[in-house]
Amino acid sequence: MPVPRLSIVIVSWNVRELLSRCLSSVITYGPSGTQIIVVDNASSDGSADLVQQKYPTVEVIKNSRNVGFATGTNQGLAVATGEFILLLNPDTEIRDDAISPLIDFLTTQQRVAAIGPELLNPDSTHQVSVRRFPQLRDQFFVLMKMRRLERFIPALRRYYAEPPAGTPIAVDQIMGAAMLIPRAALTALGPLDDGFPNWFEEVDWCRRAHARGWRIMYAPISQVVHHGGSSFNQILSIAKHRWMLRGLLRYARRWWPTWQYPIVLVLAGVSYLLTVLQTIIKPR
């Protein structure tokens, strides 16, 4: 059986209709012969059955429990055989031929570990998808719920800095909602760290790439619609924040100076209490 040029890995949980729209768009606009893999994290809405009935060419991995994004992605990567692998969220939609330009660009580059397209909101406006690597100084303000003061805080402006529109550019990290990875980079860097619950796993992977001399690219030469947070919206704010804190703490232990870890541990505790208070004052 010939090796496909592209494999697409989609990890899904209880977003049946969005997943169907995503698959329809991929089949319509994706390169012919693409291997499509859906990892279903024990959805209760019939997602896996829908895929098997409506999209018989799609490979489905059914999990008996929700194993999280990183572990689910790694399950898909283990069976992906393509020369390029696209990690794609189930709440995305491909418009026109958005994938081929990214593949074509990668074939002209060396040591690019991943490339991400411009993400669009459902109304076709630009969606922020690029950030700098997190540092203690910017995460302090994030944890203390000061995100809305970004324009007054240089550390936050650095963290959330968006590259200029136009040609592809090297960046620190791209959002995992649509991340194209060449096989050579995956072989060199390995899969995601499934010790991350559902946050910071792609940040950690991008950081590993940088540490090994690979580049991460943002390429607004193509666009993908991202509805954003559809699976996460089903989870209570406290649980989501707990996942975020666990991811940040794992990231900090690995990449930040040792003396900073006790500080972020204290900040995480304060941030969790603030989230609990917010939930009490303004329930979801």
MIDRENFI-573708 format. One record per residue: x, y, z of N, C-alpha, C in turn; residue in one letter. Coordinates in steps of 0.2 Angstrom, whole numbers, plus 5000, padded with zeros to 4 digits. Layout:
XYZXYZXYZA...
// end
This chain:
500449945000500050005000500450065000M500350114995500850174995500750215001P501350245003501350295009500950355007V500450385011500150445009500650505011P500550555007500950615008500750645014R500050645016499850675022499450635026L499550635033499050605038498850665042S498150655044497850705048497650675054I497750695060497650675067497150715070V496550695072496050735075495850705081I495950735087495750715093495050745095V494550705097493850735097493550705104S493150755107492750735112492050775112W491550745111490850765112490750835108N490950835101490850885097490650855090V490150815090489850775085489750815078R489350875079489250905073489850945070E490250975075490851015072491350965069L491350905072491850855069491650835062L490950825061490750805055490850865050S490750925052490950985047491650985046R492050965051492850965050493050915045C492750855046492950795041492650815034L492050835033491850855027492250905023S492550955027492951005024493650975022S493850935026494550895025494450855018V493950815018493850775012493750815006I493350865007493250905001493850944998T494250975003494851025001495550995002Y495550935006496250915007496550875001G497150865001497450824996497150754995P497150734989496850664988497350614991S497050554993497450504996497650515003G497350575007497550585013497350535018T497750515023497550475028497250515034Q496650495036496250535041496150495047I496350515053496350475059495950515064I495450485067495050515072495150475078V495350515084495450475090494850505094V494350465096493750485100493950465107D493950525111494050515118493450495122N493150445121492550415125491950465124A491750495118491250535118490550505119S490150545122489450515124488950535119S489150575113488650605109488650565102D488950505102488850465096489350485090G489850525092490350545087490750495083S490950435087491350385084490850345079A490250335081489750295077489650345070D489550405071489450445065490050445060L490650445063491150445058491250385055V491050325058491150265055490550255050Q489950285051489450275046489450325040Q489650385042489650435037490350445033K490850425036491550435033491950365034Y491750315030492050255031492750245029P493050295026493750295024494150325030T493850355035494250385041494350325046V494950325048495150275053494950305060E494650265064494350285071494750245076V494950275081495250245087494750265093I494450215096493950225101494250215108K494250265112494550265119493950245123N494050215129493550195133493450245139S493950295139493950355143494250415140R494150475143494450535140495250535142N495650515138496350515140496750585139V496350635137496650695136496950705129G497150775127497350785120498050755119F498550765123499250735122499250665120A498950625125498950555124498550535118T497950565117497550555111497950565105G498250625105498650635099499250585097T499550565103500050515102499850455099N499150435101498850375098498750375091Q498550435089498550445082499150455078G499650485081500350485078500650415077L500450375082500750305082500550265075A499950285073499750245067499750285060V499950355061500050395055500650375051A500550375045501050345040501350405035T500950455035501150515030501850545031G502050575025502650605025502550675029E501950695030501850755034501250735038F501250765044500650755049500350815051I499650825050499350885052498950865058L499150905064498650895070498150945069L497550925069496950965068496450965073L496151015076495651015081494950995077N494550965081493850945077493451005076P493551065079493151125079493451165074D493851145069494151185063493751165057T493851205052493551195045494051215040E494251175035494651195030494251235024I494551285022494251325017494651325011R494451305005494851304999495451255000D495951264997496551214997497051255002D496951245009497351275014497951235016A497951165014498451125017499051125012I498951115005499451105001499951165001S499751235001500251285002500751275008P500551245013500951235019501451185017L501151125014501651075013502151095008I501951135003502351154997502951205001D502751245005503251285009503751245013F503451195016503951155020504451115016L504251095010504751065006505351105003T505251175004505751215003506251235008T506051215014506351235021506751175024Q507251195028507651145032507551155039Q507451105043507451105050506851155052R506251145049505651175052505251115055V505151125061504851065065504051065064A503751125063503051135063502851205060A502351205056502051265053501351265054I501151325056500351345057500151395052G499451385050499151435046498851485050P498651545047498251595050497551565052E497351565058496751545061496251605060L495651585058495151635058494551615062L494251665065493551655069493051635064N492451615066491951595061491651655057P491751715059491551775055492151795050D492651755050493251765045493751815048S493651845054494151885057494751855059T495251885060495951855062495851835069H496151775071496151745077496851735080Q496951765086497651755088497851685089V498451665087498651595087499451585088S499751645089500451645090500651675097V501151645101501351675107502051665108R502351705112503051695114503051635119R503651615121503651565126503551595133F503151565137502951585143503551595148P503551655152504051665157503751675164Q504051675169503751685176503451755176L503751805173503551875173502851885170R502751855164502151865161501551815164D501751755166501251715169501051735176Q501451775179501151805185500551845184F500551885179499951925177499451885175F499551835171499051785168498651755174V499051725179498851695185498451735189L498651805190498251845194497651885190M497451855185496851875181496951945179K497551965176497652035174497752035166M497451985163497551985155497252045152R496752075154496352125151496852195151R497352195156497752245156498352245152L498352205147498952185143499252255140E498852295138499152355134499552405139R499452385146499852425151500452395154F500452325152500952285155501452255150I502052285150502552255144502652185144P502652145150502752075150502252045146A501552065147501052035144501052045136L501252105135501352125127501852085124R502352075127502852025125502651955124R502251925129501951865128501451855123Y501051905122500451895117500651925110Y501251945109501451975103501351935097A500951965092500751935086501251955081E501551915077501951935071501551975066P501952015062501552055057501252005051P500752035049500451995043500851995037A500751945033501151935027501451875026G502151875025502551815023502651765029T502751705028502951665034503551685038P503451675045503951705049504151645055I504751645057504851605063504651635069A504351595073504051615080504251565085V504051585091504151535097503651475097D503051485097502551435097501951455093Q501551405090500951405087500451365090I499851385089499251345092499251275089M499051225094499051155091498351145088G497951195086497251185083497451165076A497951185073498151165066498951175065A499251115066499951115066500251065061M500551085056500851035051501551015053L501750955053502350925056502650885050I503250895048503550845043503850785047P503750725044503950665047504650665050R505150705047505850705049505850735056A505450795057505450825064505150775069A504550745067504250705072504750645074L505150615069505650565071506150595075T506350655074506950685078506750705085A506150725086505850755092505450715096L505150665093504650625097503950655097G503550615100502850635101502750685106P502150705108501950755113502150715120L502250755125502350735132501650725135D501450655135500750645138500650655145D501250685149501150705156500750765156G500650805151500250865151499550845150F499150875155498450855154498050875148P497950945147497650965141497851035140N498451055142498751125142499451125141W499751165137500451175137500851115133F500451065131500851015128501151035121E500851075117501151095111501651145112E501551185118502051235119502751205121V502651145125503251105127503551075121D503151055116503451025110503851075106W503551135105503851185102504551205105C504551205112505151225115505651175114R505451105114505951055113506251065106R505851085101506051095094506651145094A506451205097506951255098507551235101H507551195106508151175110508551125106A508251095101508651055096508851085090R508751145089508951185083508451185078G507851165079507251165074506951235074W506551255069506151315069505451295069R505051345072504351345072504051405067I503651385062503451445058502751455058M502551525057501851545056501751565049Y501251535046501251555039500551575037A500451645036499751665034499651665027P499951615024499851605017499251555015I498951535021498351495020497951505027S497351495027496851505033496451445034Q496351435041495951385043495451415048V494751395048494351425052494351385059V494351415065494351385071493851415075H493351365077492751395081493051405088H493551365091493851385097493551355103G493851315107493651295114493051255114G492751225109492151185109492151135114S492651095114492651035119492751065126S493251115127493351145134492751175137F492351205132491751235135491251195139N491351125138490951085141491151065148Q491751095150492051085157491951145161I491851135167491751185172492451225173L492351295174492951335174493451315179S493251285185493751265190494151205187I493851155184494251105181494651125176A494451165171494951195166495551225169K495451265174495951305177496451255180H496151205183496651155186497051125181R496751105175497151075170497751125168W497551195167498051245165498551245170M498451245176498951255181499451195181L499151135181499551075180500051075174R499751095169500151105163500751155164G500551215167501051265168501551245173L501351205178501851185183502351135180L502151095176502551045172503051075167R502751125164503151165159503751205163Y503551235169503951275173504551235175A504351175178504851125181505351105176R505151095169505651075164506051135161R505751195160506051245156506351305160W506051315166506251375170506751365175W507151415177507651405182507351375188P507751335192507451295197507151345203T507451395204507251445209506551475208W506351465202505651495200505151455201Q505251385202504751335203504351345209Y504651355215504251375221503751435221P504051485217503651545216503051535212I503151495206502551485202502051435206V502351395210501851345214501451385219L501651435222501251485226500751525222V501051545217500551585212499951545210L500151475208499651435206499051425211A499251415217498851415223498351475223G498651535223498251595223497751595217V498051585212497651585206497051535206S497151475209496551435209496051455214Y496251485220495751515224495351575221L495751615217495451665213494851645208L495051585205494551555201493951525204T494051495210493551475214493051535216V493351585218492951645220492551675214L492851675209492551705203491951655201Q492051595202491551545200490951555205T491051565211490551575216490151645215I490551695213490251755212489851765206I490151735201489851735194489851665191K489351615193489351545191489251545183P489551495180489451485173488751465171R
// end
